[in-house]
Amino acid sequence: MSGSIARDVNRSLLECCLARMVPRGTATGLKKEVRLMGRKFWLKRFVVALLVAGALLFAVELAKGHDPGDAAVLAALWGALSAALFTLIGYLRYRRDPACMVPRS
């Protein structure tokens, strides 16, 4: 019984991944792959990470008693670095195996 459940789960996961990768309206569809996450997705991900990291670092630097100008510069530099690393690592994981980016349900 558990073997058939595992096969059903694996089959549904495979169908989900293929449905995301196969464009609609193609008969075979396996040769064409749709880009799920284009430049707009990765740019938006970078900007959101930059804003969150920058705001958090700015607040921490102000709480430590640093000058607001110095805190802004430090937050901008380290926020950009952390956002770039976060986005780059996500992109590399996606390129290696797009199925890893499919949310688990």
C-alpha positions in Angstrom: 0.0 0.0 0.0 2.7 2.5 0.9 4.6 1.7 -2.3 1.7 2.7 -4.4 1.2 5.9 -2.4 4.9 6.8 -2.9 4.5 6.1 -6.7 1.4 8.3 -6.8 3.2 11.1 -5.0 6.3 10.9 -7.3 4.0 10.8 -10.4 2.1 13.8 -9.3 5.3 15.7 -8.5 6.7 14.8 -11.9 3.5 15.9 -13.6 3.6 19.2 -11.7 7.2 19.9 -12.7 6.4 19.0 -16.3 3.3 21.1 -16.4 5.4 24.1 -15.3 8.1 23.4 -17.9 5.9 22.5 -20.9 4.3 25.3 -22.8 0.6 25.0 -23.3 -0.6 24.0 -26.8 2.4 21.9 -27.8 1.9 18.3 -28.7 5.2 16.9 -27.5 6.3 19.9 -25.5 9.3 18.1 -24.0 11.8 19.8 -26.3 10.7 23.3 -25.4 11.3 24.6 -21.9 9.5 27.6 -20.5 11.7 29.9 -18.4 9.8 30.1 -15.2 12.0 32.6 -13.5 13.2 35.3 -15.9 15.2 38.5 -15.4 12.2 40.3 -13.8 11.9 37.7 -11.1 15.5 37.8 -10.2 15.7 41.6 -10.2 12.6 41.8 -8.0 14.1 39.2 -5.6 17.4 41.3 -5.4 15.5 44.5 -4.8 13.3 43.0 -2.0 16.4 41.4 -0.3 18.3 44.7 -0.6 15.5 46.7 1.0 14.9 44.3 3.8 18.6 43.8 4.6 19.4 47.5 4.2 16.5 48.5 6.5 17.5 46.0 9.1 21.1 46.9 9.1 20.3 50.6 9.2 18.1 50.1 12.3 20.8 48.0 14.0 23.4 50.7 13.3 21.2 53.4 14.7 20.4 51.3 17.8 24.2 51.0 18.3 24.4 54.8 18.4 26.2 55.4 15.0 25.7 58.6 13.0 22.7 58.2 10.6 24.9 59.1 7.6 27.5 56.5 8.5 24.7 54.0 9.3 23.1 54.6 5.8 26.4 54.0 4.0 27.2 50.8 5.9 23.6 49.5 5.5 23.7 50.2 1.7 27.0 48.5 1.2 26.4 45.4 3.3 22.7 45.2 2.2 23.8 45.2 -1.5 26.4 42.5 -0.8 24.0 40.3 1.1 21.2 40.8 -1.5 23.7 39.9 -4.3 24.8 36.7 -2.5 21.2 35.7 -1.7 20.1 36.2 -5.3 23.2 34.6 -6.8 22.9 31.5 -4.7 19.2 31.2 -5.5 19.9 31.6 -9.2 22.7 29.0 -9.2 20.4 26.5 -7.4 17.7 27.2 -9.9 20.1 26.6 -12.9 21.4 23.4 -11.4 17.9 21.9 -10.9 14.7 23.9 -11.5 12.6 21.3 -9.7 14.3 22.4 -6.4 12.6 25.8 -6.7 9.1 24.2 -7.0 7.3 24.8 -3.6 6.5 21.6 -1.7 2.9 21.2 -0.8 
